Amino acid sequence: MARLAPITLLRQVVPVPRKDRVINPPHLFERYETRIAELRDDPRIPDSELLEQARKMWADQETRLSSIDSRAGQLMAAAGIAASLTTTAVGQKGLFGVGAGNPLLVIAYLLALAYFAYCILVALRVHGRRRRHKIGPDELVPSVGASYSRHLAVELLASLVKNYQSDNRQVEALHMAQWAFRNAVILLVFGGITAVWR
């Protein structure tokens, strides 16, 4: 059975983002940049084939981005519905009346609502401010010595690597939102069990 480090366990309970150097390891992205620089003058790969591979990688990355956005949207909708149902249940049960509620149930419901709200806020970050790197007019000017196809391929790959870093941050936010949603559901189940066994 795998053991969880205390910090990992804490992140499961209080989902907070990891440092950017953990999400986007510098050594990995430095290696990518080195490989792209090497491709600029590498005669072993035909120019047209390199451009075709770069376009395929770009299309794959766009598909990944679309999947991240879709999952974040579904999570926001589910968390919103769950928070509404939880609020309705709390209101109908009159949990906050004097002497009416089980304190554990009240705490569980309040924490679940807080997790649902956190889930929505973090999922909104996925749809919020995001820097996307695209090829612009400056990148269309060919570099000296390289064919135009190779130049475009290298520029596409350089933008792609920058987008990988942005996407990794979005995935991290999505994971935090998913953990918050999971924690809210666990609290609701716990609250329901305490209400039945009371």
Stockholm file with secondary structure:
# STOCKHOLM 1.0

chainA/1-198         MARLAPITLLRQVVPVPRKDRVINPPHLFERYETRIAELRDDPRIPDSELLEQARKMWADQETRLSSIDSRAGQLMAAAGIAASLTTTAVGQKGLFGVGAGNPLLVIAYLLALAYFAYCILVALRVHGRRRRHKIGPDELVPSVGASYSRHLAVELLASLVKNYQSDNRQVEALHMAQWAFRNAVILLVFGGITAVWR
#=GR chainA/1-198 SS CCCCCHHHHHHHHSCCCCCHHHHSCHHHHHHHHHHHHHHTSCTTSCHHHHHHHHHHHHHHHHHHHHHHHHHHHHHHHHHHHHHHHHHHHHHHHTTTSTTTSCHHHHHHHHHHHHHHHHHHHHHHHHHSSCCCCCCCHHHHSCCTTSCHHHHHHHHHHHHHHHHHHHHHHHHHHHHHHHHHHHHHHHHHHHHHHHHHHC
#=GC SS_cons         CCCCCHHHHHHHHSCCCCCHHHHSCHHHHHHHHHHHHHHTSCTTSCHHHHHHHHHHHHHHHHHHHHHHHHHHHHHHHHHHHHHHHHHHHHHHHTTTSTTTSCHHHHHHHHHHHHHHHHHHHHHHHHHSSCCCCCCCHHHHSCCTTSCHHHHHHHHHHHHHHHHHHHHHHHHHHHHHHHHHHHHHHHHHHHHHHHHHHC
//
